[in-house]
Amino acid sequence: MRRSRRLVAVVGAAGVVAAAMAAPAVGAQPSRSATKAAQTAPQVRTQQHTVTLITGDTVTVTTGPDGKYAVEVQRAPGPRVGRSS
């Protein structure tokens, strides 16, 4: 049961990070000069974002060149506190 809750928390955190990276600003439209600069600037192939959860675990979401996400979870060091069933 505890493992299931942790998995849900990690997947939920990864979803929040992914949504925050993909969501455009409401009502924001780039100017023509910004659009032109974006077209001439080299595109970033990958992006990496890391979040530390309140449990101490670290979740890293990486966006690949194909737009797909990879999620890596690093458990916090030390003993696990709490009950297990």
C-alpha distances in whole Angstrom, upper triangle without the diagonal:
4,5,5,6,9,10,11,13,14,15,16,18,20,21,23,25,26,27,29,30,32,33,36,38,39,43,43,46,47,51,53,54,50,49,52,51,47,49,51,48,46,43,40,38,35,33,30,28,26,24,22,19,19,17,20,18,21,21,24,25,28,30,32,36,35,33,29,27,25,22,21,19,20,18,19,21,21,18,15,15,12,10,8,7
4,5,5,6,9,10,11,12,14,15,16,18,20,21,23,24,26,27,29,30,31,35,36,38,42,42,44,46,49,52,52,48,48,51,49,46,48,49,47,45,41,38,37,33,31,28,26,23,21,19,16,16,13,16,15,18,18,21,23,26,29,31,35,34,32,29,25,24,20,19,16,17,14,16,18,17,15,11,11,9,8,6,7
4,5,5,6,9,10,11,12,14,15,16,18,20,21,22,24,26,27,28,30,34,35,37,41,41,43,44,48,50,50,46,46,48,47,44,45,47,44,42,39,36,34,30,29,26,24,21,20,18,15,16,13,15,14,16,16,19,20,23,26,28,32,31,29,26,22,20,17,16,14,15,13,15,17,17,15,12,13,12,11,9,9
4,5,5,6,9,10,11,12,14,15,16,18,20,21,22,24,26,27,28,32,34,35,39,39,41,43,46,48,49,45,44,47,46,42,44,46,44,41,38,35,33,30,28,26,24,22,20,19,16,17,15,17,15,17,17,19,20,23,25,27,31,30,28,24,21,20,17,17,15,17,15,17,20,20,19,15,16,14,14,11,11
4,5,5,6,9,10,10,12,14,15,16,18,20,21,22,24,26,26,30,32,33,37,37,40,41,45,47,47,44,43,46,45,41,43,45,43,41,38,35,33,30,28,25,23,20,18,17,14,14,12,15,14,16,15,19,20,23,25,28,31,30,28,25,22,20,17,17,15,16,15,16,19,19,18,14,14,13,13,11,12
4,5,5,6,9,10,10,12,14,15,16,18,20,21,23,24,26,29,31,32,36,36,39,40,43,45,46,42,42,44,43,39,41,43,40,38,35,32,31,27,25,22,20,17,15,14,11,12,10,12,10,12,12,15,17,20,23,25,29,28,26,23,20,18,14,14,11,13,11,13,16,16,15,12,13,12,13,12,13
4,5,5,6,8,10,11,12,14,15,16,18,20,21,22,24,28,30,31,35,35,37,38,42,44,44,40,40,42,41,38,39,41,39,37,33,30,28,25,23,21,19,17,15,15,13,14,13,14,12,13,12,14,15,18,20,23,26,25,23,20,17,15,12,12,10,13,12,15,18,19,18,15,16,16,16,14,15
4,6,5,6,8,10,10,12,14,15,16,18,20,21,22,26,27,29,32,33,35,36,40,42,43,39,39,41,40,37,39,41,38,37,33,30,29,26,23,21,19,18,15,15,13,14,13,16,14,15,13,16,16,19,21,23,27,26,23,20,17,16,13,14,13,15,15,17,20,22,21,17,18,17,18,16,17
4,6,5,6,9,10,10,12,14,15,16,18,20,21,24,26,27,31,31,34,35,39,41,41,38,37,40,39,36,38,40,37,35,32,29,28,25,22,19,17,15,12,12,9,11,10,13,11,12,11,14,14,18,20,23,26,26,23,20,17,16,13,13,11,14,13,15,18,19,19,16,16,16,17,16,18
4,5,5,6,9,10,11,12,14,15,17,18,20,24,25,27,31,31,33,34,37,39,40,36,36,38,37,33,35,37,34,32,29,26,25,21,19,16,14,12,10,10,9,11,11,12,9,9,7,10,11,15,17,20,23,23,20,18,14,13,9,10,8,11,11,13,17,19,19,16,17,18,19,18,19
4,5,5,6,9,10,10,12,14,15,16,18,22,24,26,29,29,31,32,36,38,38,35,34,37,35,32,34,36,33,31,28,25,24,20,18,16,14,14,12,13,12,14,14,15,13,12,9,11,11,14,15,18,22,21,18,15,12,11,9,10,10,13,14,17,20,22,22,20,21,21,21,20,21
4,5,5,6,9,10,10,12,14,15,16,20,22,23,27,27,29,31,34,37,37,33,33,36,35,31,33,36,33,32,28,26,25,22,19,17,15,14,12,13,11,13,14,16,14,13,11,13,12,15,17,20,23,22,19,17,14,14,12,13,13,16,16,18,22,24,24,21,21,21,22,21,22
4,5,5,6,9,10,11,12,14,15,19,20,22,26,26,28,29,33,35,35,32,31,34,33,30,32,34,31,30,26,24,23,20,17,14,12,10,8,10,8,11,12,13,11,10,8,10,10,13,15,19,22,22,19,17,13,13,10,12,11,13,14,16,19,22,22,20,21,21,22,22,24
4,5,5,6,9,10,11,12,14,18,20,22,26,25,27,28,31,33,34,30,29,32,31,27,29,31,29,27,23,21,20,16,14,12,10,10,9,11,11,14,15,15,12,11,7,8,7,10,12,15,18,18,15,13,9,9,7,9,10,13,15,17,20,23,24,22,23,23,25,24,26
4,5,5,6,8,10,11,12,16,18,20,23,23,25,26,30,32,33,29,28,31,30,27,28,31,29,27,24,21,20,17,15,14,12,13,12,14,13,16,17,18,16,14,11,11,9,12,13,16,19,18,15,13,10,11,10,13,13,17,18,20,24,26,27,24,25,25,27,26,27
4,5,5,6,9,10,10,14,16,17,21,21,23,25,28,31,31,28,27,30,29,26,28,31,28,27,24,21,21,18,15,14,11,12,10,13,12,15,17,17,16,14,11,12,10,13,14,18,20,20,16,15,13,14,12,15,15,18,19,20,24,26,27,25,25,26,27,27,28
4,5,5,6,9,10,13,15,18,21,20,23,23,27,29,29,25,25,28,27,23,26,28,25,24,21,18,18,15,12,10,8,9,8,11,12,15,17,17,15,12,9,9,7,10,11,15,18,18,14,13,11,12,10,13,13,16,18,19,23,26,27,25,26,27,28,28,30
4,5,5,6,9,12,15,17,20,20,21,22,26,28,28,24,24,26,25,22,24,26,24,22,19,16,16,13,11,10,9,11,11,15,15,18,20,20,17,15,11,10,7,9,9,12,15,15,11,10,8,10,10,13,15,18,20,22,25,28,29,27,29,29,31,30,31
4,5,5,6,10,12,14,17,17,19,20,24,26,27,23,23,26,25,22,24,26,24,24,20,18,18,16,14,14,12,14,13,17,17,20,22,22,20,18,15,14,11,13,12,15,17,17,13,13,11,14,14,17,18,21,23,24,28,31,32,30,30,31,32,32,33
4,6,5,9,10,13,16,15,18,19,22,25,25,22,21,25,24,20,23,25,23,23,19,17,18,16,13,13,10,12,12,15,16,19,21,21,19,17,14,14,11,13,13,16,18,18,15,15,13,15,15,17,18,21,23,24,28,30,32,30,30,31,33,33,34
4,6,8,11,14,17,15,17,17,21,23,23,19,19,22,21,17,20,22,20,19,16,14,14,12,9,10,9,12,13,16,17,21,23,22,20,17,14,13,10,11,10,13,15,15,12,13,11,14,14,16,18,21,23,24,28,31,33,31,32,33,35,34,36
4,6,10,12,15,14,15,16,20,22,22,19,18,21,20,17,19,21,20,19,16,14,15,13,11,13,12,15,16,20,20,24,25,25,23,20,17,16,12,13,10,13,14,14,10,12,11,15,15,19,21,23,26,27,31,34,35,33,35,35,37,36,37
4,7,9,12,11,13,15,19,21,22,18,18,21,21,18,20,23,21,21,18,17,18,17,15,16,15,17,17,21,21,24,26,26,25,22,19,18,15,16,14,17,18,18,14,15,15,18,18,21,23,26,28,29,33,36,37,35,36,36,38,37,39
4,6,9,8,9,11,15,17,18,15,15,18,18,15,18,21,19,20,17,17,19,18,16,18,17,20,20,24,24,27,29,29,28,25,22,21,18,18,16,19,19,19,16,18,18,21,22,25,26,29,31,32,36,39,40,38,39,39,41,41,42
4,6,5,9,11,14,17,18,15,15,19,19,17,19,22,21,22,20,19,22,21,18,20,18,21,21,24,25,27,30,30,29,27,24,23,21,21,19,22,22,23,19,21,21,24,24,27,28,31,33,33,37,40,41,39,40,40,42,42,44
4,6,9,12,15,18,20,17,17,21,21,19,22,25,24,25,23,23,25,24,22,23,22,24,24,27,27,29,32,32,32,29,27,26,24,24,22,25,25,25,22,24,24,27,27,30,31,33,35,36,40,42,43,41,41,42,43,44,45
4,6,10,13,16,18,16,16,19,20,19,21,24,24,25,23,24,26,26,24,26,25,27,27,30,31,33,36,36,35,33,30,29,27,27,25,27,27,27,24,26,26,29,30,33,34,37,39,39,43,46,47,45,45,45,47,47,49
4,7,9,13,14,12,12,16,17,15,18,20,20,22,20,21,24,24,22,24,23,26,26,29,30,33,35,35,34,32,29,28,25,25,23,25,25,25,22,25,25,28,29,32,33,35,38,38,42,45,46,45,45,45,47,48,49
4,7,9,12,10,9,13,14,13,15,18,18,20,19,20,23,24,22,25,24,28,28,32,33,35,38,38,37,34,31,29,27,26,24,25,24,25,22,25,26,29,30,33,35,37,40,41,44,47,49,47,48,48,50,50,52
4,7,8,6,6,10,10,10,12,15,15,17,17,18,21,22,21,24,24,27,28,32,34,36,39,38,37,34,31,29,26,25,23,24,23,24,22,25,26,29,30,33,35,37,40,41,44,47,49,48,48,49,51,51,53
4,5,5,6,9,10,11,12,14,15,18,18,20,23,25,24,27,27,30,32,35,37,39,42,41,40,37,35,32,30,29,26,27,26,27,25,28,29,32,34,36,38,40,43,44,47,50,52,51,52,53,55,55,57
4,5,5,6,9,10,11,12,14,17,18,20,23,25,25,28,29,32,34,38,39,42,45,44,42,39,37,34,31,30,27,28,26,27,25,29,30,33,35,38,40,42,45,46,49,52,55,53,54,55,57,57,59
4,5,5,6,9,10,11,12,16,17,19,22,24,24,27,28,31,33,37,39,42,44,43,42,38,36,33,31,29,27,27,25,27,26,29,30,33,35,37,40,41,44,45,48,51,54,53,54,55,57,57,59
4,5,5,6,9,10,10,14,14,16,19,21,21,24,24,28,30,33,35,38,40,39,38,34,32,30,27,26,23,24,22,24,22,26,27,30,31,34,36,38,41,41,44,48,50,49,50,51,54,53,55
4,5,5,6,9,10,13,13,15,18,20,20,24,25,28,30,34,36,39,41,40,38,35,32,30,27,25,22,23,21,22,20,24,25,28,31,33,36,38,41,42,45,48,51,49,51,52,54,53,55
4,5,5,6,9,12,13,16,19,21,22,25,27,30,33,36,38,41,44,42,41,37,35,32,29,27,24,24,22,23,22,26,28,30,33,35,38,40,43,44,47,50,53,52,53,54,56,56,58
4,5,5,6,10,11,14,17,19,20,23,24,28,30,34,36,39,42,40,38,35,32,29,27,25,22,23,20,22,21,25,26,29,31,33,36,37,41,42,44,48,50,49,51,52,55,54,56
4,6,5,8,8,11,14,16,16,20,21,25,28,31,34,37,39,37,35,32,29,26,24,21,19,19,17,19,18,21,23,25,27,30,33,34,38,39,42,45,47,47,48,49,51,51,53
4,6,8,8,12,14,17,18,22,24,28,30,34,36,39,41,40,38,34,32,28,26,23,20,20,17,18,18,22,24,26,29,31,34,36,40,41,44,47,50,49,50,52,54,53,55
4,7,9,12,15,18,19,23,25,29,31,35,38,41,43,41,39,35,33,29,27,24,21,21,18,20,20,24,25,28,30,32,35,37,41,42,44,48,51,50,52,53,55,55,56
4,6,9,12,15,16,19,22,25,28,32,34,38,39,37,36,32,30,26,24,21,19,18,16,18,18,22,23,25,27,29,32,34,37,38,41,45,47,47,48,50,52,52,54
4,7,9,12,14,17,20,24,27,30,33,36,38,36,34,30,28,24,22,19,16,15,13,16,16,19,21,22,25,27,30,31,35,36,39,42,45,45,47,48,50,50,51
4,6,9,11,15,17,21,24,28,30,34,35,33,31,27,25,21,19,16,13,12,10,12,12,16,17,19,22,24,27,29,32,34,36,40,43,42,44,45,47,46,48
4,6,7,11,14,17,21,24,27,30,32,30,27,24,21,18,15,12,10,10,8,11,11,14,15,16,19,20,23,25,29,30,33,36,39,38,40,42,44,43,45
4,7,10,14,17,21,24,27,30,31,29,27,23,20,17,14,11,8,7,5,8,9,11,12,14,17,18,22,24,27,29,32,35,38,37,39,41,43,41,43
4,7,10,14,17,20,23,26,27,25,23,19,16,13,10,7,5,5,6,9,8,10,10,11,13,15,18,20,24,26,28,32,34,33,35,37,39,38,40
4,7,10,14,17,20,23,24,22,20,16,14,10,8,6,5,7,9,11,10,11,10,10,12,14,16,18,22,23,26,29,32,31,33,35,37,36,38
4,7,10,14,16,20,21,19,16,13,10,7,6,4,6,9,12,14,12,12,10,9,10,11,13,15,18,19,22,26,28,27,29,31,33,33,35
4,7,10,13,17,18,16,14,10,8,6,5,6,9,12,15,17,14,14,11,11,10,11,12,13,16,17,20,24,26,25,27,28,31,30,33
4,7,10,13,14,12,10,7,6,4,6,9,12,15,18,20,17,16,13,12,10,9,10,10,13,14,17,20,22,22,23,25,28,27,30
4,6,10,11,10,8,6,5,6,8,12,14,18,21,22,20,18,15,14,11,11,10,10,12,12,16,19,21,19,21,22,25,25,28
4,7,8,6,6,4,6,9,12,15,18,21,24,26,23,21,18,16,13,12,10,9,10,9,13,15,17,16,17,19,22,22,25
4,5,5,5,6,7,11,13,17,20,23,26,27,24,22,19,17,14,13,10,10,10,9,13,15,16,14,15,16,19,20,22
4,5,7,9,11,15,17,21,23,27,30,31,28,26,22,21,18,16,13,13,12,10,13,14,15,13,13,14,17,18,21
4,6,9,11,15,17,21,24,27,31,31,29,27,23,21,17,15,12,11,9,7,10,11,12,10,10,11,14,15,18
4,6,10,13,16,19,23,26,29,30,28,26,22,20,16,14,11,9,7,5,8,10,12,11,12,14,17,18,21
4,7,10,13,16,20,22,26,27,25,23,19,16,13,10,7,6,5,5,8,11,12,11,13,15,17,18,21
4,7,10,13,17,19,23,24,22,20,16,14,10,8,6,5,7,7,11,14,16,15,17,19,21,21,24
4,7,10,13,16,20,21,18,16,12,10,7,6,5,6,9,11,14,17,19,17,19,21,23,22,25
4,6,10,13,16,18,15,14,10,8,6,5,6,8,11,13,16,20,22,21,23,24,26,26,28
4,7,10,13,14,12,10,6,6,5,7,9,12,15,17,20,23,25,24,26,27,29,28,30
4,6,10,11,9,8,6,5,6,8,12,14,17,20,22,26,28,27,29,30,32,31,33
4,7,8,6,6,5,7,9,12,15,18,21,23,26,30,31,30,32,33,35,34,35
4,5,5,5,6,8,11,13,17,19,23,25,28,32,33,32,35,36,37,36,37
4,5,8,10,11,15,17,21,23,27,29,32,35,37,36,38,40,41,40,41
4,6,9,11,15,18,21,24,28,30,33,36,38,37,39,40,41,39,40
4,7,10,13,16,20,23,26,28,31,35,36,35,37,38,39,37,38
4,7,10,13,17,20,23,26,29,32,33,32,34,35,36,34,35
4,7,10,13,16,20,22,25,28,30,28,30,31,32,31,32
4,7,10,13,17,20,22,26,27,25,28,29,30,28,30
4,7,10,13,16,19,22,23,22,24,25,26,25,27
4,7,10,13,16,19,20,19,22,23,25,23,25
4,6,9,12,15,17,15,18,20,21,20,22
4,6,9,12,14,14,16,19,21,20,22
4,6,9,10,10,13,15,17,16,19
4,7,9,9,11,14,17,17,20
4,7,9,11,15,17,18,21
4,7,9,13,15,16,19
4,6,10,12,13,16
4,7,9,9,13
4,7,9,13
4,7,10
4,7
4
